[in-house]
């Protein structure tokens, strides 16, 4: 019996899979066992064709391929090359020890990349389960970004056989790629960013308060809602937030590329955070996840934008309370439970009433008091309590001017980001836990008195108090202040929904 290592996706992560082979006497047959899906079962024809095309005889024996552990379902065409090697080298003394092997076979024996190869190798590397990996040359550009593993690449089945039957492995070794982007270094970790703004805040006239709130939101990763009449700039500001968000570490860039691959998209290694914007008619399963990963999980590390927030179903809005509070979501399936991280910046936009004209100075509102109340009631107090910043926007006038650009805002956010990292924070202010809030968000005597008065006046919950403290901390970071002062606290309180 021979065996080698491959892997399969189980939920959000990869599991290492032992591919075992036996060749016994009996009627010639070829079977793959171990809960292999259709893509793996179809590999039998690809493998036969590739071996015969390259003049390797298919053994007239009973061939059994086992994918272990057998109780976990396996999927993907990347098992092809491993199974083909076990068959081609069945009579030779070859040791595949310490190698994970991935690649789909063409009918002529060429090796092809698959969307899952990068995800599998990254996940195994994070767990320390992979040391050496053999991949198709098509996969080099993606996989070479993963640090701390030895990567070898071949073009064909013939080269893969040569690789394992000779001592000339170094000629197939790949050098790990480095990122050529601007970066800052904090606590010996590099954080990358791009100074490129396809959508610029220069396009947004007026709305000084809303842009200030957007700056604070991006600098500290604080959830935010923009409320205002149609055309006042809610969506414009929200869509520009993606380009001024804080820099990304190497791990965050790789995680973003992993999410791209899980969506069957070509992964992007640019240090720019994902922007996910589901339509309000989307189903609960598509947003929260079910048999497939949901939008809230795909937004991890990036920005999730809900436009026309009250038009999302009540069940979706209420279900968002878990990922917003716990920064993770647990999806229960028939035989298992999968936990996805959901540490994203939540941004949403809404009208003040169904017709949108309640705050307009030039148009009359057509809604009754009952309609307005029903519209507002779609957002419950427990949901709103998880929102850090609530901004009411006025209509734009002809006298409004452009007062700041995305580049200016981005430079302030990078500076605030450095202040947070130098303090030793793992997460930004908006995602701090209770213990970290006590450590980093301390108030002086005067600010403490003001906060106590606000608690009494506005009936702030414990969660709301923590959010005020975290916003105050971010405002102080933007001002390069070590301590939170009275003005920082008062500004933070102004962003609470009354």
Beta strands, then each sheet from edge to edge (+ up, - down):
strand 1: 2-10
strand 2: 13-24
strand 3: 29-33
strand 4: 62-68
strand 5: 99-101
strand 6: 104-105
strand 7: 111-112
strand 8: 132-136
strand 9: 150-154
strand 10: 173-174
strand 11: 182-186
strand 12: 189-193
strand 13: 224-228
strand 14: 248-249
strand 15: 275-276
strand 16: 303-307
strand 17: 328-332
strand 18: 337-341
strand 19: 345-350
strand 20: 389-393
sheet 1: 1+ 2- 4+ 3+
sheet 2: 5+ 8+ 9+ 10-
sheet 3: 6+ 7-
sheet 4: 11+ 12- 14+
sheet 5: 15+ 16+ 19+ 13+ 20+
sheet 6: 17+ 18-
end
